[in-house]
Structure formats: structure tokens, C-alpha cells
Amino acid sequence: MHPYTQALLSAIPVPDPEVELRRKRIILEGDVPSPVNPPSGCNFHPRCWKAQAICREVIPVLEEKQSNHYAACHFPG
């Protein structure tokens, strides 16, 4: 449900060449944040296409967003 997980899953090749040509991959833009000096709020917000002001300020809590689906994200799904 987390946007980073969605991007990772979109990178998995599909064995059917016709489906592979039609599917949409999520390409992350920007640089990977420094592990020594991580950004404030959500560590993923500099590369997230869903990021909003709250993502830059508040670290999201890992919580169940759907039955047996957990994410530390303000805007999962």
C-alpha cells in the first residue's frame, strides 16, 4: 500500500510480452535521501508522487490500512 512498495511491484516484469508493453511502471524521480541526514517527516517524501505538506513534517505511524495490510504512510493505496 505504501507508494515505495507500489513502485517496487511495478518493476517486476510480466512474462506476457503483450501485457508487459501495456502496463504502467512507476518511475521514481529525485535522489535517494542520505541515511546520515534523512529528511524530516516521512523519509520517502522527496521521491513520492503523493507527498503533501504533512509528509514533510510528520513521520507516519505504521498502522493497518486494510485487513492485514500495514503501511507507514499518510496517503497509502
All heavy atoms as a GROMACS GRO file, in nm:
protein
  607
    1MET      N    1   0.081  -0.120   0.000
    1MET     CA    2   0.000   0.000   0.000
    1MET      C    3   0.086   0.126   0.000
    1MET      O    4   0.041   0.231  -0.042
    1MET     CB    5  -0.092   0.001   0.121
    1MET     CG    6  -0.196  -0.110   0.117
    1MET     SD    7  -0.323  -0.089   0.239
    1MET     CE    8  -0.412   0.046   0.167
    2HIS      N    9   0.209   0.117   0.049
    2HIS     CA   10   0.298   0.233   0.052
    2HIS      C   11   0.342   0.266  -0.092
    2HIS      O   12   0.365   0.176  -0.172
    2HIS     CB   13   0.419   0.203   0.140
    2HIS     CG   14   0.500   0.325   0.172
    2HIS    ND1   15   0.590   0.378   0.084
    2HIS    CD2   16   0.502   0.402   0.283
    2HIS    CE1   17   0.646   0.484   0.139
    2HIS    NE2   18   0.594   0.500   0.260
    3PRO      N   19   0.353   0.394  -0.126
    3PRO     CA   20   0.394   0.430  -0.261
    3PRO      C   21   0.528   0.366  -0.304
    3PRO      O   22   0.544   0.330  -0.420
    3PRO     CB   23   0.404   0.582  -0.256
    3PRO     CG   24   0.305   0.620  -0.152
    3PRO     CD   25   0.314   0.512  -0.048
    4TYR      N   26   0.623   0.352  -0.211
    4TYR     CA   27   0.750   0.289  -0.247
    4TYR      C   28   0.728   0.143  -0.285
    4TYR      O   29   0.785   0.094  -0.383
    4TYR     CB   30   0.850   0.301  -0.132
    4TYR     CG   31   0.985   0.244  -0.166
    4TYR    CD1   32   1.067   0.304  -0.262
    4TYR    CD2   33   1.032   0.129  -0.104
    4TYR    CE1   34   1.190   0.252  -0.294
    4TYR    CE2   35   1.156   0.075  -0.135
    4TYR     CZ   36   1.235   0.138  -0.230
    4TYR     OH   37   1.357   0.085  -0.263
    5THR      N   38   0.644   0.074  -0.210
    5THR     CA   39   0.611  -0.066  -0.242
    5THR      C   40   0.542  -0.075  -0.377
    5THR      O   41   0.571  -0.165  -0.456
    5THR     CB   42   0.521  -0.126  -0.132
    5THR    OG1   43   0.586  -0.114  -0.006
    5THR    CG2   44   0.492  -0.272  -0.159
    6GLN      N   45   0.453   0.018  -0.406
    6GLN     CA   46   0.386   0.020  -0.536
    6GLN      C   47   0.488   0.036  -0.649
    6GLN      O   48   0.477  -0.031  -0.752
    6GLN     CB   49   0.284   0.134  -0.541
    6GLN     CG   50   0.167   0.114  -0.448
    6GLN     CD   51   0.075   0.235  -0.442
    6GLN    OE1   52   0.083   0.324  -0.525
    6GLN    NE2   53  -0.012   0.238  -0.343
    7ALA      N   54   0.587   0.121  -0.629
    7ALA     CA   55   0.691   0.141  -0.730
    7ALA      C   56   0.774   0.013  -0.748
    7ALA      O   57   0.805  -0.026  -0.861
    7ALA     CB   58   0.781   0.258  -0.693
    8LEU      N   59   0.810  -0.052  -0.638
    8LEU     CA   60   0.886  -0.177  -0.647
    8LEU      C   61   0.806  -0.284  -0.722
    8LEU      O   62   0.860  -0.352  -0.810
    8LEU     CB   63   0.921  -0.228  -0.508
    8LEU     CG   64   1.026  -0.152  -0.430
    8LEU    CD1   65   1.039  -0.209  -0.290
    8LEU    CD2   66   1.160  -0.156  -0.501
    9LEU      N   67   0.680  -0.299  -0.688
    9LEU     CA   68   0.597  -0.401  -0.753
    9LEU      C   69   0.578  -0.371  -0.901
    9LEU      O   70   0.570  -0.462  -0.984
    9LEU     CB   71   0.462  -0.412  -0.683
    9LEU     CG   72   0.466  -0.472  -0.542
    9LEU    CD1   73   0.328  -0.462  -0.476
    9LEU    CD2   74   0.515  -0.615  -0.545
   10SER      N   75   0.576  -0.244  -0.938
   10SER     CA   76   0.558  -0.210  -1.079
   10SER      C   77   0.682  -0.244  -1.162
   10SER      O   78   0.675  -0.250  -1.285
   10SER     CB   79   0.523  -0.062  -1.096
   10SER     OG   80   0.637   0.020  -1.089
   11ALA      N   81   0.795  -0.267  -1.096
   11ALA     CA   82   0.920  -0.300  -1.166
   11ALA      C   83   0.932  -0.449  -1.198
   11ALA      O   84   1.020  -0.489  -1.274
   11ALA     CB   85   1.039  -0.256  -1.083
   12ILE      N   86   0.845  -0.532  -1.142
   12ILE     CA   87   0.850  -0.676  -1.166
   12ILE      C   88   0.804  -0.704  -1.309
   12ILE      O   89   0.694  -0.666  -1.347
   12ILE     CB   90   0.761  -0.753  -1.066
   12ILE    CG1   91   0.809  -0.731  -0.924
   12ILE    CG2   92   0.759  -0.903  -1.100
   12ILE    CD1   93   0.715  -0.784  -0.819
   13PRO      N   94   0.888  -0.769  -1.390
   13PRO     CA   95   0.848  -0.797  -1.527
   13PRO      C   96   0.730  -0.894  -1.534
   13PRO      O   97   0.716  -0.983  -1.451
   13PRO     CB   98   0.971  -0.861  -1.590
   13PRO     CG   99   1.077  -0.861  -1.489
   13PRO     CD  100   1.020  -0.817  -1.359
   14VAL      N  101   0.647  -0.876  -1.635
   14VAL     CA  102   0.534  -0.965  -1.660
   14VAL      C  103   0.574  -1.059  -1.774
   14VAL      O  104   0.624  -1.012  -1.877
   14VAL     CB  105   0.408  -0.884  -1.698
   14VAL    CG1  106   0.292  -0.974  -1.732
   14VAL    CG2  107   0.370  -0.788  -1.586
   15PRO      N  108   0.556  -1.192  -1.759
   15PRO     CA  109   0.603  -1.285  -1.861
   15PRO      C  110   0.530  -1.277  -1.995
   15PRO      O  111   0.579  -1.328  -2.094
   15PRO     CB  112   0.586  -1.423  -1.797
   15PRO     CG  113   0.495  -1.405  -1.683
   15PRO     CD  114   0.502  -1.261  -1.643
   16ASP      N  115   0.416  -1.213  -2.001
   16ASP     CA  116   0.341  -1.199  -2.126
   16ASP      C  117   0.387  -1.071  -2.196
   16ASP      O  118   0.363  -0.960  -2.145
   16ASP     CB  119   0.191  -1.194  -2.096
   16ASP     CG  120   0.105  -1.186  -2.221
   16ASP    OD1  121   0.153  -1.135  -2.324
   16ASP    OD2  122  -0.010  -1.232  -2.214
   17PRO      N  123   0.452  -1.080  -2.313
   17PRO     CA  124   0.505  -0.961  -2.380
   17PRO      C  125   0.399  -0.857  -2.414
   17PRO      O  126   0.427  -0.736  -2.406
   17PRO     CB  127   0.567  -1.016  -2.510
   17PRO     CG  128   0.585  -1.161  -2.487
   17PRO     CD  129   0.483  -1.203  -2.386
   18GLU      N  130   0.280  -0.898  -2.446
   18GLU     CA  131   0.175  -0.801  -2.479
   18GLU      C  132   0.132  -0.722  -2.355
   18GLU      O  133   0.112  -0.601  -2.360
   18GLU     CB  134   0.056  -0.871  -2.543
   18GLU     CG  135   0.087  -0.924  -2.682
   18GLU     CD  136  -0.033  -0.993  -2.746
   18GLU    OE1  137  -0.147  -0.966  -2.702
   18GLU    OE2  138  -0.011  -1.072  -2.838
   19VAL      N  139   0.117  -0.793  -2.244
   19VAL     CA  140   0.080  -0.727  -2.117
   19VAL      C  141   0.195  -0.637  -2.072
   19VAL      O  142   0.173  -0.525  -2.025
   19VAL     CB  143   0.045  -0.831  -2.009
   19VAL    CG1  144   0.023  -0.765  -1.875
   19VAL    CG2  145  -0.076  -0.912  -2.051
   20GLU      N  146   0.317  -0.684  -2.086
   20GLU     CA  147   0.435  -0.607  -2.045
   20GLU      C  148   0.442  -0.473  -2.119
   20GLU      O  149   0.474  -0.370  -2.059
   20GLU     CB  150   0.562  -0.688  -2.072
   20GLU     CG  151   0.691  -0.619  -2.036
   20GLU     CD  152   0.713  -0.599  -1.888
   20GLU    OE1  153   0.648  -0.665  -1.805
   20GLU    OE2  154   0.794  -0.512  -1.853
   21LEU      N  155   0.409  -0.472  -2.247
   21LEU     CA  156   0.412  -0.348  -2.324
   21LEU      C  157   0.305  -0.248  -2.280
   21LEU      O  158   0.326  -0.127  -2.288
   21LEU     CB  159   0.394  -0.378  -2.473
   21LEU     CG  160   0.513  -0.442  -2.543
   21LEU    CD1  161   0.476  -0.483  -2.685
   21LEU    CD2  162   0.632  -0.346  -2.544
   22ARG      N  163   0.193  -0.297  -2.230
   22ARG     CA  164   0.080  -0.210  -2.194
   22ARG      C  165   0.084  -0.162  -2.049
   22ARG      O  166   0.017  -0.064  -2.016
   22ARG     CB  167  -0.052  -0.282  -2.219
   22ARG     CG  168  -0.085  -0.299  -2.366
   22ARG     CD  169  -0.229  -0.346  -2.385
   22ARG     NE  170  -0.263  -0.461  -2.304
   22ARG     CZ  171  -0.256  -0.588  -2.345
   22ARG    NH1  172  -0.215  -0.616  -2.467
   22ARG    NH2  173  -0.290  -0.687  -2.265
   23ARG      N  174   0.157  -0.230  -1.964
   23ARG     CA  175   0.150  -0.195  -1.822
   23ARG      C  176   0.224  -0.066  -1.792
   23ARG      O  177   0.311  -0.023  -1.866
   23ARG     CB  178   0.202  -0.309  -1.736
   23ARG     CG  179   0.352  -0.323  -1.737
   23ARG     CD  180   0.392  -0.448  -1.661
   23ARG     NE  181   0.536  -0.455  -1.652
   23ARG     CZ  182   0.605  -0.416  -1.546
   23ARG    NH1  183   0.544  -0.371  -1.440
   23ARG    NH2  184   0.736  -0.424  -1.546
   24LYS      N  185   0.184  -0.003  -1.683
   24LYS     CA  186   0.242   0.125  -1.644
   24LYS      C  187   0.340   0.104  -1.530
   24LYS      O  188   0.304   0.049  -1.427
   24LYS     CB  189   0.132   0.221  -1.600
   24LYS     CG  190   0.184   0.358  -1.567
   24LYS     CD  191   0.070   0.452  -1.532
   24LYS     CE  192   0.118   0.592  -1.514
   24LYS     NZ  193   0.168   0.622  -1.382
   25ARG      N  194   0.463   0.145  -1.550
   25ARG     CA  195   0.563   0.139  -1.445
   25ARG      C  196   0.567   0.272  -1.371
   25ARG      O  197   0.545   0.378  -1.431
   25ARG     CB  198   0.702   0.114  -1.505
   25ARG     CG  199   0.717  -0.023  -1.562
   25ARG     CD  200   0.836  -0.104  -1.518
   25ARG     NE  201   0.916  -0.056  -1.409
   25ARG     CZ  202   1.047  -0.036  -1.416
   25ARG    NH1  203   1.112  -0.055  -1.528
   25ARG    NH2  204   1.114   0.004  -1.310
   26ILE      N  205   0.597   0.265  -1.245
   26ILE     CA  206   0.614   0.386  -1.165
   26ILE      C  207   0.764   0.413  -1.159
   26ILE      O  208   0.840   0.333  -1.106
   26ILE     CB  209   0.557   0.367  -1.024
   26ILE    CG1  210   0.407   0.339  -1.030
   26ILE    CG2  211   0.586   0.490  -0.938
   26ILE    CD1  212   0.347   0.296  -0.897
   27ILE      N  213   0.806   0.523  -1.217
   27ILE     CA  214   0.946   0.561  -1.217
   27ILE      C  215   0.967   0.670  -1.113
   27ILE      O  216   0.908   0.779  -1.124
   27ILE     CB  217   0.991   0.613  -1.356
   27ILE    CG1  218   0.955   0.512  -1.466
   27ILE    CG2  219   1.139   0.647  -1.356
   27ILE    CD1  220   1.022   0.378  -1.454
   28LEU      N  221   1.046   0.641  -1.013
   28LEU     CA  222   1.072   0.738  -0.907
   28LEU      C  223   1.171   0.842  -0.957
   28LEU      O  224   1.269   0.810  -1.024
   28LEU     CB  225   1.127   0.669  -0.783
   28LEU     CG  226   1.035   0.565  -0.720
   28LEU    CD1  227   1.105   0.500  -0.601
   28LEU    CD2  228   0.906   0.629  -0.675
   29GLU      N  229   1.146   0.967  -0.922
   29GLU     CA  230   1.235   1.075  -0.961
   29GLU      C  231   1.306   1.129  -0.838
   29GLU      O  232   1.261   1.109  -0.726
   29GLU     CB  233   1.154   1.186  -1.029
   29GLU     CG  234   1.090   1.138  -1.159
   29GLU     CD  235   1.012   1.248  -1.228
   29GLU    OE1  236   1.024   1.366  -1.187
   29GLU    OE2  237   0.941   1.216  -1.324
   30GLY      N  238   1.416   1.197  -0.859
   30GLY     CA  239   1.491   1.256  -0.750
   30GLY      C  240   1.598   1.163  -0.698
   30GLY      O  241   1.613   1.050  -0.742
   31ASP      N  242   1.672   1.213  -0.601
   31ASP     CA  243   1.783   1.137  -0.543
   31ASP      C  244   1.739   1.065  -0.417
   31ASP      O  245   1.651   1.113  -0.344
   31ASP     CB  246   1.898   1.231  -0.508
   31ASP     CG  247   1.960   1.295  -0.632
   31ASP    OD1  248   1.965   1.228  -0.736
   31ASP    OD2  249   2.002   1.412  -0.622
   32VAL      N  250   1.802   0.953  -0.390
   32VAL     CA  251   1.777   0.880  -0.266
   32VAL      C  252   1.828   0.965  -0.150
   32VAL      O  253   1.940   1.016  -0.156
   32VAL     CB  254   1.848   0.743  -0.269
   32VAL    CG1  255   1.831   0.669  -0.139
   32VAL    CG2  256   1.798   0.659  -0.386
   33PRO      N  257   1.748   0.983  -0.044
   33PRO     CA  258   1.792   1.066   0.068
   33PRO      C  259   1.913   1.006   0.140
   33PRO      O  260   1.934   0.885   0.140
   33PRO     CB  261   1.671   1.067   0.163
   33PRO     CG  262   1.557   1.018   0.085
   33PRO     CD  263   1.612   0.936  -0.028
   34SER      N  264   1.989   1.092   0.201
   34SER     CA  265   2.107   1.049   0.276
   34SER      C  266   2.065   0.974   0.403
   34SER      O  267   1.984   1.025   0.480
   34SER     CB  268   2.190   1.172   0.316
   34SER     OG  269   2.285   1.136   0.414
   35PRO      N  270   2.121   0.854   0.427
   35PRO     CA  271   2.090   0.785   0.552
   35PRO      C  272   2.152   0.854   0.673
   35PRO      O  273   2.106   0.838   0.785
   35PRO     CB  274   2.148   0.645   0.532
   35PRO     CG  275   2.247   0.658   0.422
   35PRO     CD  276   2.206   0.777   0.340
   36VAL      N  277   2.257   0.933   0.651
   36VAL     CA  278   2.322   1.005   0.759
   36VAL      C  279   2.242   1.129   0.798
   36VAL      O  280   2.235   1.166   0.915
   36VAL     CB  281   2.465   1.046   0.717
   36VAL    CG1  282   2.533   1.131   0.823
   36VAL    CG2  283   2.548   0.923   0.686
   37ASN      N  284   2.178   1.191   0.698
   37ASN     CA  285   2.100   1.312   0.722
   37ASN      C  286   1.964   1.296   0.654
   37ASN      O  287   1.936   1.361   0.553
   37ASN     CB  288   2.176   1.434   0.668
   37ASN     CG  289   2.109   1.563   0.703
   37ASN    OD1  290   2.029   1.570   0.796
   37ASN    ND2  291   2.139   1.668   0.629
   38PRO      N  292   1.877   1.209   0.709
   38PRO     CA  293   1.747   1.185   0.644
   38PRO      C  294   1.658   1.309   0.650
   38PRO      O  295   1.674   1.393   0.738
   38PRO     CB  296   1.687   1.070   0.725
   38PRO     CG  297   1.754   1.077   0.857
   38PRO     CD  298   1.891   1.134   0.834
   39PRO      N  299   1.565   1.320   0.556
   39PRO     CA  300   1.473   1.435   0.557
   39PRO      C  301   1.378   1.427   0.676
   39PRO      O  302   1.358   1.321   0.734
   39PRO     CB  303   1.397   1.421   0.426
   39PRO     CG  304   1.404   1.276   0.393
   39PRO     CD  305   1.535   1.227   0.448
   40SER      N  306   1.320   1.540   0.710
   40SER     CA  307   1.221   1.542   0.817
   40SER      C  308   1.094   1.472   0.769
   40SER      O  309   1.074   1.451   0.650
   40SER     CB  310   1.189   1.686   0.856
   40SER     OG  311   1.135   1.755   0.745
   41GLY      N  312   1.009   1.435   0.863
   41GLY     CA  313   0.883   1.369   0.827
   41GLY      C  314   0.907   1.231   0.769
   41GLY      O  315   0.995   1.158   0.812
   42CYS      N  316   0.830   1.197   0.668
   42CYS     CA  317   0.844   1.068   0.600
   42CYS      C  318   0.974   1.066   0.521
   42CYS      O  319   1.000   1.157   0.442
   42CYS     CB  320   0.725   1.045   0.508
   42CYS     SG  321   0.739   0.893   0.411
   43ASN      N  322   1.056   0.963   0.540
   43ASN     CA  323   1.184   0.954   0.469
   43ASN      C  324   1.166   0.946   0.318
   43ASN      O  325   1.257   0.980   0.243
   43ASN     CB  326   1.263   0.832   0.516
   43ASN     CG  327   1.318   0.850   0.656
   43ASN    OD1  328   1.333   0.961   0.704
   43ASN    ND2  329   1.346   0.740   0.722
   44PHE      N  330   1.051   0.902   0.271
   44PHE     CA  331   1.028   0.883   0.129
   44PHE      C  332   0.971   1.007   0.060
   44PHE      O  333   0.966   1.014  -0.061
   44PHE     CB  334   0.936   0.762   0.108
   44PHE     CG  335   0.916   0.723  -0.035
   44PHE    CD1  336   1.023   0.684  -0.114
   44PHE    CD2  337   0.790   0.726  -0.092
   44PHE    CE1  338   1.005   0.649  -0.247
   44PHE    CE2  339   0.771   0.690  -0.225
   44PHE     CZ  340   0.879   0.651  -0.302
   45HIS      N  341   0.929   1.107   0.136
   45HIS     CA  342   0.857   1.221   0.075
   45HIS      C  343   0.931   1.293  -0.038
   45HIS      O  344   0.866   1.339  -0.131
   45HIS     CB  345   0.809   1.320   0.182
   45HIS     CG  346   0.907   1.424   0.221
   45HIS    ND1  347   0.985   1.412   0.334
   45HIS    CD2  348   0.940   1.543   0.164
   45HIS    CE1  349   1.061   1.520   0.345
   45HIS    NE2  350   1.037   1.600   0.243
   46PRO      N  351   1.065   1.302  -0.040
   46PRO     CA  352   1.128   1.372  -0.152
   46PRO      C  353   1.109   1.303  -0.288
   46PRO      O  354   1.119   1.366  -0.392
   46PRO     CB  355   1.277   1.374  -0.115
   46PRO     CG  356   1.279   1.359   0.033
   46PRO     CD  357   1.163   1.269   0.064
   47ARG      N  358   1.078   1.173  -0.288
   47ARG     CA  359   1.062   1.099  -0.414
   47ARG      C  360   0.918   1.053  -0.436
   47ARG      O  361   0.889   0.985  -0.534
   47ARG     CB  362   1.154   0.977  -0.413
   47ARG     CG  363   1.299   1.018  -0.395
   47ARG     CD  364   1.391   0.901  -0.400
   47ARG     NE  365   1.404   0.860  -0.540
   47ARG     CZ  366   1.441   0.741  -0.580
   47ARG    NH1  367   1.469   0.648  -0.493
   47ARG    NH2  368   1.452   0.713  -0.706
   48CYS      N  369   0.827   1.089  -0.347
   48CYS     CA  370   0.690   1.038  -0.351
   48CYS      C  371   0.598   1.131  -0.431
   48CYS      O  372   0.593   1.252  -0.407
   48CYS     CB  373   0.636   1.024  -0.209
   48CYS     SG  374   0.471   0.951  -0.201
   49TRP      N  375   0.524   1.072  -0.522
   49TRP     CA  376   0.431   1.150  -0.606
   49TRP      C  377   0.303   1.185  -0.531
   49TRP      O  378   0.225   1.266  -0.577
   49TRP     CB  379   0.399   1.073  -0.734
   49TRP     CG  380   0.325   0.945  -0.712
   49TRP    CD1  381   0.190   0.926  -0.716
   49TRP    CD2  382   0.379   0.818  -0.680
   49TRP    NE1  383   0.157   0.796  -0.690
   49TRP    CE2  384   0.274   0.726  -0.666
   49TRP    CE3  385   0.509   0.771  -0.660
   49TRP    CZ2  386   0.293   0.593  -0.633
   49TRP    CZ3  387   0.527   0.638  -0.628
   49TRP    CH2  388   0.419   0.550  -0.616
   50LYS      N  389   0.283   1.128  -0.412
   50LYS     CA  390   0.163   1.158  -0.334
   50LYS      C  391   0.193   1.254  -0.219
   50LYS      O  392   0.102   1.292  -0.145
   50LYS     CB  393   0.106   1.029  -0.274
   50LYS     CG  394   0.053   0.932  -0.377
   50LYS     CD  395  -0.005   0.811  -0.307
   50LYS     CE  396  -0.068   0.716  -0.405
   50LYS     NZ  397  -0.134   0.604  -0.337
   51ALA      N  398   0.318   1.293  -0.200
   51ALA     CA  399   0.359   1.373  -0.084
   51ALA      C  400   0.286   1.507  -0.078
   51ALA      O  401   0.266   1.573  -0.179
   51ALA     CB  402   0.509   1.394  -0.086
   52GLN      N  403   0.248   1.542   0.044
   52GLN     CA  404   0.186   1.671   0.072
   52GLN      C  405   0.258   1.730   0.194
   52GLN      O  406   0.350   1.670   0.247
   52GLN     CB  407   0.037   1.653   0.097
   52GLN     CG  408  -0.035   1.601  -0.027
   52GLN     CD  409  -0.184   1.591  -0.007
   52GLN    OE1  410  -0.242   1.657   0.078
   52GLN    NE2  411  -0.248   1.506  -0.086
   53ALA      N  412   0.215   1.845   0.238
   53ALA     CA  413   0.284   1.916   0.347
   53ALA      C  414   0.302   1.830   0.472
   53ALA      O  415   0.409   1.831   0.533
   53ALA     CB  416   0.209   2.044   0.381
   54ILE      N  417   0.202   1.754   0.510
   54ILE     CA  418   0.211   1.671   0.630
   54ILE      C  419   0.325   1.570   0.619
   54ILE      O  420   0.389   1.536   0.718
   54ILE     CB  421   0.077   1.601   0.662
   54ILE    CG1  422   0.082   1.536   0.800
   54ILE    CG2  423   0.042   1.499   0.554
   54ILE    CD1  424  -0.050   1.482   0.850
   55CYS      N  425   0.353   1.523   0.500
   55CYS     CA  426   0.459   1.424   0.479
   55CYS      C  427   0.597   1.481   0.510
   55CYS      O  428   0.687   1.409   0.551
   55CYS     CB  429   0.456   1.372   0.335
   55CYS     SG  430   0.297   1.302   0.288
   56ARG      N  431   0.615   1.611   0.490
   56ARG     CA  432   0.742   1.676   0.517
   56ARG      C  433   0.760   1.708   0.665
   56ARG      O  434   0.870   1.737   0.709
   56ARG     CB  435   0.755   1.803   0.435
   56ARG     CG  436   0.770   1.776   0.286
   56ARG     CD  437   0.788   1.904   0.206
   56ARG     NE  438   0.663   1.974   0.180
   56ARG     CZ  439   0.574   1.938   0.087
   56ARG    NH1  440   0.595   1.832   0.013
   56ARG    NH2  441   0.465   2.008   0.069
   57GLU      N  442   0.650   1.700   0.742
   57GLU     CA  443   0.655   1.743   0.882
   57GLU      C  444   0.636   1.630   0.982
   57GLU      O  445   0.696   1.632   1.089
   57GLU     CB  446   0.548   1.849   0.904
   57GLU     CG  447   0.567   1.972   0.817
   57GLU     CD  448   0.445   2.061   0.814
   57GLU    OE1  449   0.348   2.035   0.887
   57GLU    OE2  450   0.445   2.158   0.735
   58VAL      N  451   0.550   1.532   0.951
   58VAL     CA  452   0.510   1.430   1.048
   58VAL      C  453   0.553   1.292   0.999
   58VAL      O  454   0.518   1.252   0.888
   58VAL     CB  455   0.357   1.432   1.070
   58VAL    CG1  456   0.315   1.324   1.169
   58VAL    CG2  457   0.312   1.570   1.116
   59ILE      N  458   0.626   1.219   1.083
   59ILE     CA  459   0.664   1.082   1.050
   59ILE      C  460   0.538   0.995   1.061
   59ILE      O  461   0.474   0.992   1.166
   59ILE     CB  462   0.773   1.029   1.146
   59ILE    CG1  463   0.900   1.112   1.131
   59ILE    CG2  464   0.800   0.881   1.119
   59ILE    CD1  465   1.006   1.080   1.235
   60PRO      N  466   0.501   0.926   0.954
   60PRO     CA  467   0.380   0.843   0.960
   60PRO      C  468   0.401   0.720   1.047
   60PRO      O  469   0.509   0.662   1.051
   60PRO     CB  470   0.355   0.804   0.814
   60PRO     CG  471   0.486   0.819   0.747
   60PRO     CD  472   0.562   0.924   0.822
   61VAL      N  473   0.295   0.680   1.115
   61VAL     CA  474   0.298   0.564   1.204
   61VAL      C  475   0.259   0.439   1.124
   61VAL      O  476   0.169   0.445   1.040
   61VAL     CB  477   0.198   0.584   1.321
   61VAL    CG1  478   0.193   0.463   1.411
   61VAL    CG2  479   0.234   0.709   1.398
   62LEU      N  480   0.329   0.329   1.151
   62LEU     CA  481   0.292   0.202   1.088
   62LEU      C  482   0.159   0.158   1.146
   62LEU      O  483   0.146   0.139   1.267
   62LEU     CB  484   0.398   0.095   1.113
   62LEU     CG  485   0.369  -0.042   1.052
   62LEU    CD1  486   0.367  -0.035   0.900
   62LEU    CD2  487   0.472  -0.143   1.099
   63GLU      N  488   0.058   0.146   1.062
   63GLU     CA  489  -0.074   0.105   1.107
   63GLU      C  490  -0.145   0.025   0.999
   63GLU      O  491  -0.109   0.032   0.882
   63GLU     CB  492  -0.158   0.225   1.150
   63GLU     CG  493  -0.174   0.331   1.044
   63GLU     CD  494  -0.239   0.458   1.099
   63GLU    OE1  495  -0.263   0.468   1.220
   63GLU    OE2  496  -0.266   0.547   1.018
   64GLU      N  497  -0.244  -0.051   1.042
   64GLU     CA  498  -0.321  -0.133   0.949
   64GLU      C  499  -0.413  -0.042   0.869
   64GLU      O  500  -0.499   0.024   0.923
   64GLU     CB  501  -0.401  -0.238   1.027
   64GLU     CG  502  -0.463  -0.342   0.938
   64GLU     CD  503  -0.524  -0.457   1.018
   64GLU    OE1  504  -0.560  -0.436   1.136
   64GLU    OE2  505  -0.535  -0.566   0.963
   65LYS      N  506  -0.394  -0.040   0.737
   65LYS     CA  507  -0.474   0.045   0.650
   65LYS      C  508  -0.592  -0.031   0.592
   65LYS      O  509  -0.696   0.027   0.566
   65LYS     CB  510  -0.389   0.101   0.536
   65LYS     CG  511  -0.269   0.181   0.582
   65LYS     CD  512  -0.309   0.307   0.655
   65LYS     CE  513  -0.187   0.389   0.692
   65LYS     NZ  514  -0.219   0.517   0.750
   66GLN      N  515  -0.573  -0.160   0.568
   66GLN     CA  516  -0.678  -0.253   0.528
   66GLN      C  517  -0.651  -0.382   0.602
   66GLN      O  518  -0.546  -0.397   0.664
   66GLN     CB  519  -0.677  -0.279   0.377
   66GLN     CG  520  -0.721  -0.163   0.293
   66GLN     CD  521  -0.719  -0.197   0.144
   66GLN    OE1  522  -0.678  -0.305   0.104
   66GLN    NE2  523  -0.762  -0.104   0.063
   67SER      N  524  -0.740  -0.476   0.597
   67SER     CA  525  -0.722  -0.603   0.667
   67SER      C  526  -0.589  -0.668   0.626
   67SER      O  527  -0.567  -0.698   0.509
   67SER     CB  528  -0.838  -0.697   0.635
   67SER     OG  529  -0.821  -0.820   0.702
   68ASN      N  530  -0.499  -0.684   0.722
   68ASN     CA  531  -0.366  -0.744   0.702
   68ASN      C  532  -0.277  -0.667   0.606
   68ASN      O  533  -0.184  -0.723   0.548
   68ASN     CB  534  -0.378  -0.890   0.657
   68ASN     CG  535  -0.435  -0.979   0.766
   68ASN    OD1  536  -0.397  -0.965   0.882
   68ASN    ND2  537  -0.525  -1.066   0.730
   69HIS      N  538  -0.302  -0.538   0.587
   69HIS     CA  539  -0.218  -0.452   0.503
   69HIS      C  540  -0.174  -0.333   0.587
   69HIS      O  541  -0.256  -0.249   0.622
   69HIS     CB  542  -0.294  -0.404   0.378
   69HIS     CG  543  -0.319  -0.512   0.280
   69HIS    ND1  544  -0.227  -0.548   0.184
   69HIS    CD2  545  -0.425  -0.592   0.263
   69HIS    CE1  546  -0.276  -0.648   0.112
   69HIS    NE2  547  -0.396  -0.675   0.158
   70TYR      N  548  -0.045  -0.329   0.616
   70TYR     CA  549   0.010  -0.226   0.700
   70TYR      C  550   0.096  -0.131   0.617
   70TYR      O  551   0.161  -0.173   0.522
   70TYR     CB  552   0.096  -0.287   0.811
   70TYR     CG  553   0.016  -0.367   0.910
   70TYR    CD1  554  -0.024  -0.498   0.881
   70TYR    CD2  555  -0.023  -0.312   1.031
   70TYR    CE1  556  -0.100  -0.570   0.971
   70TYR    CE2  557  -0.099  -0.385   1.122
   70TYR     CZ  558  -0.137  -0.514   1.091
   70TYR     OH  559  -0.211  -0.586   1.178
   71ALA      N  560   0.097  -0.004   0.655
   71ALA     CA  561   0.181   0.093   0.588
   71ALA      C  562   0.207   0.209   0.681
   71ALA      O  563   0.122   0.246   0.762
   71ALA     CB  564   0.114   0.145   0.461
   72ALA      N  565   0.328   0.264   0.671
   72ALA     CA  566   0.362   0.386   0.742
   72ALA      C  567   0.354   0.498   0.638
   72ALA      O  568   0.455   0.539   0.582
   72ALA     CB  569   0.500   0.376   0.804
   73CYS      N  570   0.233   0.542   0.610
   73CYS     CA  571   0.211   0.640   0.505
   73CYS      C  572   0.083   0.719   0.534
   73CYS      O  573  -0.016   0.662   0.579
   73CYS     CB  574   0.198   0.567   0.370
   73CYS     SG  575   0.174   0.677   0.230
   74HIS      N  576   0.090   0.848   0.509
   74HIS     CA  577  -0.029   0.933   0.527
   74HIS      C  578  -0.129   0.914   0.414
   74HIS      O  579  -0.248   0.938   0.433
   74HIS     CB  580   0.011   1.081   0.535
   74HIS     CG  581   0.101   1.112   0.652
   74HIS    ND1  582   0.059   1.105   0.783
   74HIS    CD2  583   0.231   1.147   0.656
   74HIS    CE1  584   0.159   1.137   0.863
   74HIS    NE2  585   0.265   1.163   0.788
   75PHE      N  586  -0.082   0.871   0.297
   75PHE     CA  587  -0.168   0.858   0.180
   75PHE      C  588  -0.144   0.724   0.108
   75PHE      O  589  -0.099   0.723  -0.008
   75PHE     CB  590  -0.145   0.975   0.083
   75PHE     CG  591  -0.164   1.109   0.149
   75PHE    CD1  592  -0.054   1.183   0.192
   75PHE    CD2  593  -0.291   1.160   0.170
   75PHE    CE1  594  -0.072   1.305   0.255
   75PHE    CE2  595  -0.309   1.281   0.233
   75PHE     CZ  596  -0.200   1.355   0.276
   76PRO      N  597  -0.171   0.611   0.174
   76PRO     CA  598  -0.146   0.481   0.111
   76PRO      C  599  -0.250   0.447   0.005
   76PRO      O  600  -0.355   0.511  -0.002
   76PRO     CB  601  -0.157   0.383   0.228
   76PRO     CG  602  -0.259   0.448   0.317
   76PRO     CD  603  -0.233   0.596   0.305
   77GLY      N  604  -0.218   0.345  -0.072
   77GLY     CA  605  -0.319   0.293  -0.164
   77GLY      C  606  -0.304   0.331  -0.302
   77GLY      O  607  -0.250   0.366  -0.384
   0.00000   0.00000   0.00000
